[in-house]
Amino acid sequence: MILVGDWAPGETKVGIAQLVNGVVLANLEGPILPCAYEYDTVNKAGPHLFSSTLPETKNQFIFSLANNHIMDYGVTGFETTQVQLGQRNFGWCGAGQDINVARQPAIVNDGSVKLGIIACCEAQFGIARLNSPGVAEFGPWVYAAIRELYQTVDAVIVSIHAAVEDSPWPSPYIRDLYRSYIDAGASVVHGHHAHVPQGYEVYREGVIFYGMGNFAVDPDKWQSHPNGMWSLVAEIDFSVKPLYWQPLTFEIHHRPGSETITVEKSTDEEQENHRRYLEMCNYPLGDSELFTALWQEVALRAYCHYGASYMRFLPHPKTGRRMRAKTSLSILKNAFLNKDIQSSTPTHYDYMLWYHMIACESHRQMLATALGILGGEIEDLRTEETRNLADEMTPWLRQV
């Protein structure tokens, strides 16, 4: 089995090089549509994503559809995606015509090993309900699904879409959640959603990959991001106990003006740079106090960078002057124009954005952590070490 990250090349053509033979598990970040302009988008906060191409490779692909973009073009877009995947004999899981279908696992044979894959995501947009299509929201049902699936397969993989975007570290909640899936019987957790590589760890008899990063994405959206054009790739041999696995990194290469990207194994120099980055993602996972302090860095910076503005909160007097100028000016402008920001009439987009920030567990954890520290309910564990590390790993977020 080969684990990769997000597939979202948009209308860019993709060439994949140096990927070994085997079954590939990826996150399909948005529907596959011949032409998106023929489809109506749904009402949501944030961008609408689609791609017009699937991998051209000898590998068999299995896609997790459990994410916040697969329903961006409604039921018609989802049904078109099912047809496109079926024509290529690509498997998928994590979405369906109702909540029960969305929770159904995928079963795949990888050589002599029978694998079961459960796909789920944090609540955002496009969640399946009792009588409506969508994606599988994670919840207590995952534990029963792991135990049941474990009776009929050789190993269970949980593929989950959950993270604060652009963060190199998950929240303590997400770390504990993923570990609990291993405790319940899963062998591997395949994480995605941060759109940058996150850490990985061996936990008991399993392996957790917190975030794989962007495997094949539209370069116009990501090439300016420090870690948006490379990803973690993991080759796993489930036929041996304990699992044999090796982490690799793959780069997305794009020539200006070209309509094609190439995804290929990183060079030795690139691998060394990625190795250092991943080490700084990994080593805090085993140090609870350091890990919590780094999460506090991420939470406060994300809150000041966009969280407070999205929620239409006024800046905290101790942090407001250190916020990015664009963010702080936006909030202050709203305050002056409305005089009382809390009493201004919310728009439909406000409601959708607030839902997005509160329903999504990672965003909610970010808000709760930042507000807890600013209000004095949560002890501030940040140090000069964590500030420096956060400055290096998240240069797009200012120090708070």
C-alpha positions in Angstrom: 0.0 0.0 0.0 1.2 3.5 -0.9 -0.2 6.4 1.1 -0.2 9.8 -0.6 -1.9 13.2 0.1 -4.3 15.4 -1.6 -5.3 15.1 -5.3 -6.6 18.5 -6.4 -4.8 19.5 -9.7 -7.8 21.5 -11.0 -7.6 21.6 -14.8 -3.8 21.0 -14.8 -2.6 17.8 -16.4 -0.5 15.5 -14.1 2.4 13.2 -14.8 3.4 10.9 -12.0 7.0 9.5 -12.0 8.8 7.0 -9.8 5.8 5.7 -7.9 6.3 2.0 -7.1 3.8 -0.6 -8.0 1.0 -1.2 -5.6 -2.4 0.1 -4.4 -2.4 3.9 -3.7 -4.7 5.6 -1.2 -5.2 9.3 -1.7 -7.6 12.0 -0.7 -9.8 13.3 -3.6 -10.1 17.0 -2.7 -13.1 17.9 -4.8 -15.2 16.2 -7.5 -14.0 15.1 -10.9 -15.9 17.0 -13.6 -15.3 17.3 -17.3 -16.2 21.0 -17.1 -17.2 22.7 -13.8 -19.0 25.5 -15.6 -21.8 23.1 -16.5 -22.5 22.4 -12.8 -24.1 24.6 -10.1 -22.0 25.2 -6.9 -23.5 24.8 -3.4 -23.7 27.6 -0.9 -20.8 27.5 1.5 -18.0 29.5 2.9 -14.7 29.2 1.2 -13.6 28.1 -2.3 -15.2 25.5 -4.6 -12.7 23.0 -5.9 -12.9 20.5 -8.7 -10.5 18.6 -11.0 -10.9 17.5 -14.5 -8.3 14.7 -14.5 -7.6 11.5 -12.6 -4.1 9.8 -12.2 -2.7 8.4 -15.4 -0.8 5.5 -13.9 -0.5 1.7 -13.7 -1.3 1.9 -10.0 -4.7 1.0 -8.7 -6.0 4.1 -6.8 -8.4 4.1 -3.9 -9.8 7.6 -3.0 -11.1 8.9 0.2 -14.0 11.2 -0.7 -14.6 12.3 3.0 -13.6 15.9 2.9 -15.1 19.4 2.7 -15.0 19.8 -1.1 -16.3 16.6 -2.7 -19.9 18.0 -2.5 -18.9 21.5 -3.8 -20.9 21.0 -7.0 -23.9 19.3 -5.3 -25.3 15.8 -5.9 -24.8 16.0 -9.6 -21.1 16.7 -9.2 -20.8 13.8 -6.8 -22.7 11.4 -9.1 -20.5 12.5 -12.0 -17.4 11.8 -9.9 -18.7 8.3 -9.2 -19.1 7.7 -12.9 -15.5 9.0 -13.6 -14.0 6.8 -10.9 -16.0 3.7 -12.1 -14.7 4.2 -15.7 -11.2 3.9 -14.4 -11.9 1.1 -12.0 -10.7 3.3 -9.1 -12.2 2.5 -5.7 -13.5 5.0 -3.2 -15.2 5.3 0.2 -16.3 8.0 2.6 -19.3 9.4 0.7 -22.7 8.1 -0.3 -26.4 8.6 -0.9 -27.1 8.8 2.8 -25.2 8.5 6.1 -25.2 4.7 6.2 -23.8 4.4 2.7 -21.2 7.1 3.3 -19.8 5.1 6.3 -19.3 1.9 4.3 -15.7 0.8 4.1 -13.7 0.0 1.0 -12.1 -3.5 0.8 -9.0 -3.9 -1.3 -6.5 -6.7 -1.9 -2.9 -5.5 -1.8 -1.0 -8.6 -3.0 -1.9 -11.4 -0.5 -3.2 -8.9 2.1 -6.8 -7.9 2.5 -7.2 -4.3 3.6 -10.2 -2.5 4.9 -10.4 1.3 4.6 -12.7 3.6 6.6 -12.9 7.2 5.4 -14.3 10.1 7.5 -13.8 13.8 8.1 -14.4 16.7 10.4 -17.8 18.4 10.1 -17.7 21.2 7.5 -19.7 21.3 4.3 -21.4 18.4 2.5 -22.0 16.1 5.5 -24.3 13.1 4.8 -27.5 13.0 6.7 -30.1 10.2 7.3 -31.9 10.9 4.0 -29.4 13.0 2.1 -26.1 12.4 0.3 -22.8 13.6 1.4 -19.6 12.6 3.2 -19.0 10.6 6.4 -18.4 12.8 9.5 -16.2 11.2 12.1 -17.7 10.2 15.4 -18.2 7.3 17.9 -19.3 5.1 15.0 -15.7 4.8 13.8 -14.7 2.6 16.7 -17.5 0.1 16.1 -16.6 0.2 12.4 -12.9 -0.6 13.1 -13.8 -3.5 15.4 -16.3 -5.0 12.9 -14.0 -4.6 9.9 -11.1 -6.1 11.8 -12.9 -9.4 11.9 -12.9 -9.8 8.1 -9.6 -8.2 6.9 -5.9 -8.4 7.7 -5.5 -4.8 8.5 -7.6 -1.6 8.9 -6.7 1.9 7.7 -8.6 5.0 8.9 -8.3 7.8 6.3 -9.4 11.1 8.0 -9.6 14.7 6.8 -8.9 16.8 9.9 -6.5 19.7 10.7 -6.0 23.4 11.0 -4.9 24.4 7.5 -1.2 25.1 7.0 -0.3 23.9 10.5 2.7 21.6 10.8 1.3 20.1 14.0 -2.1 18.7 14.8 -4.0 19.7 17.9 -3.6 17.6 21.1 -7.3 16.5 20.5 -6.5 15.2 17.0 -3.3 13.4 18.2 -5.3 11.7 21.0 -8.1 10.8 18.5 -5.8 9.2 16.0 -4.1 7.3 18.7 -7.4 6.0 19.9 -8.1 4.6 16.4 -4.9 2.5 16.8 -6.1 1.4 20.3 -9.4 0.3 18.7 -7.6 -2.0 16.2 -6.6 0.1 13.2 -3.1 -0.5 11.9 -2.6 2.9 10.1 -4.2 6.3 10.3 -3.9 8.3 7.0 -4.4 12.0 7.8 -4.9 14.9 5.5 -6.4 18.4 5.3 -3.5 20.6 6.5 -2.3 20.9 2.9 1.3 20.9 4.3 3.1 17.8 5.5 2.6 17.1 9.2 4.4 14.6 11.5 4.2 10.9 11.8 4.8 8.4 14.6 4.9 4.8 15.5 2.2 4.2 18.1 2.0 0.8 19.7 1.7 -1.6 16.8 0.4 1.0 14.4 1.6 4.0 12.4 0.0 7.4 12.3 0.5 9.9 9.5 -1.0 13.2 10.8 -0.9 15.0 7.4 0.4 13.9 4.1 0.4 17.3 2.3 -0.3 18.1 -1.3 0.4 15.2 -3.6 -0.9 16.8 -6.9 -2.5 20.2 -6.7 -3.0 23.3 -8.9 0.3 25.2 -8.8 -1.4 28.5 -9.2 -3.0 28.0 -5.8 0.0 26.6 -3.9 3.4 27.4 -5.5 3.8 30.6 -3.4 3.3 28.6 -0.2 6.5 27.5 1.6 5.4 23.8 1.9 2.5 23.6 -0.5 4.3 21.9 -3.4 5.7 18.7 -1.8 4.2 15.9 0.2 4.9 12.9 2.4 4.5 9.5 0.7 4.6 6.2 2.7 5.2 2.8 1.3 3.8 0.2 3.7 4.1 -3.6 3.7 1.2 -5.1 5.6 2.4 -8.7 5.0 4.9 -8.6 7.8 4.5 -8.0 11.6 5.4 -5.5 12.8 4.6 -3.4 9.7 7.4 -2.5 7.5 7.2 1.0 6.1 9.3 3.8 4.8 8.6 7.5 4.4 9.5 9.3 1.2 8.8 12.8 -0.1 7.6 13.8 -3.5 7.8 17.2 -5.2 5.4 18.9 -7.6 7.3 20.4 -10.5 5.8 23.1 -12.7 7.3 25.1 -15.5 5.7 28.6 -15.8 3.2 28.7 -18.6 2.9 24.9 -18.8 -0.5 23.2 -18.4 1.2 20.1 -16.9 2.7 19.3 -13.5 5.1 16.4 -12.8 5.0 14.6 -9.4 8.2 12.8 -8.7 10.4 11.6 -5.9 12.4 14.4 -4.3 16.1 14.8 -5.1 18.7 14.0 -2.4 19.0 17.7 -1.6 15.2 18.1 -1.4 14.9 15.0 0.7 17.4 16.4 3.2 15.4 19.6 3.5 12.2 17.7 3.9 13.8 15.4 6.5 14.7 18.3 8.7 11.2 19.8 8.4 9.6 16.5 9.3 11.9 16.0 12.3 10.6 19.3 13.6 7.1 18.0 13.1 7.8 14.7 14.7 9.8 15.1 17.8 7.3 17.3 19.7 4.7 14.5 19.4 6.4 12.6 22.2 6.8 15.6 24.5 3.3 16.5 25.8 4.3 19.9 27.3 6.2 21.0 24.2 3.5 19.7 21.9 0.8 21.5 23.8 2.8 24.8 23.8 3.4 24.5 20.0 -0.4 24.0 19.5 -1.0 27.1 21.6 1.4 29.0 19.2 -0.6 27.8 16.2 -4.0 28.4 17.8 -3.2 32.0 18.9 -1.5 32.9 15.6 -4.4 31.4 13.6 -6.9 33.2 15.8 -5.2 36.6 15.3 -4.4 35.9 11.6 -8.0 35.0 10.6 -10.1 33.4 13.4 -11.1 36.7 15.2 -11.9 38.4 11.9 -14.0 35.4 10.6 -15.9 35.4 13.9 -16.2 39.3 13.9 -14.5 39.5 17.3 -12.7 42.6 18.4 -8.9 42.2 18.8 -7.5 41.5 22.2 -5.7 44.6 23.6 -2.6 42.6 24.2 -2.4 41.1 20.8 -4.3 43.4 18.4 -1.3 45.6 17.6 0.8 42.5 16.7 -1.8 41.1 14.3 -1.2 41.2 10.6 -2.1 44.7 9.4 -4.7 43.4 6.9 -6.5 41.4 9.6 -6.4 44.0 12.3 -7.4 46.8 10.0 -10.3 44.7 8.7 -11.6 44.2 12.3 -11.1 47.8 13.3 -12.8 49.0 10.1 -15.8 46.8 10.9 -15.8 48.2 14.5 -15.8 51.8 13.3 -18.3 51.4 10.5 -20.7 49.4 12.6 -19.9 51.2 15.9 -21.0 48.0 17.7 -19.7 45.0 15.8 -21.8 42.6 17.9 -25.1 44.3 16.9 -24.6 44.5 13.1 -26.9 42.2 11.2 -25.2 39.0 10.1 -25.3 38.0 6.5 -25.9 34.5 5.1 -22.2 34.3 4.5 -21.5 35.1 8.1 -23.7 32.2 9.3 -21.9 29.9 6.9 -18.5 31.1 8.0 -19.4 30.8 11.7 -20.7 27.3 11.1 -17.4 26.4 9.3 -15.4 27.7 12.3 -17.5 26.0 15.0 -18.6 22.7 13.4 -15.1 21.8 12.3 -13.4 20.3 15.4 -9.9 21.6 14.6 -11.2 25.1 14.0 -13.3 24.9 17.2 -10.2 23.7 19.1 -8.2 26.6 17.7 -10.8 29.2 18.8 -11.3 27.6 22.3 -7.5 27.4 22.9 -6.9 31.0 21.9 -9.8 32.4 23.8 -8.9 30.3 26.8 -5.4 31.7 26.9 -6.5 35.3 26.3 -9.1 34.9 29.0 -6.8 33.3 31.5 -8.7 30.0 31.7 -5.9 28.0 30.0 -2.3 28.3 31.2 0.0 29.8 28.6 2.8 27.3 28.1 4.6 29.1 25.3 8.3 29.8 25.6 11.1 31.4 23.6 11.8 28.0 22.1 8.3 27.4 20.9 8.1 31.0 19.5 11.3 30.5 17.5 10.2 27.1 16.3 6.7 28.4 15.3 8.4 31.4 13.5 10.5 29.0 11.5 7.8 26.5 10.7 4.9 28.9 10.1 6.5 32.0 8.6 3.1 33.1 7.2 1.8 33.7 10.7 3.2 36.5 12.8 4.3 36.1 16.4 1.7 36.8 19.0 
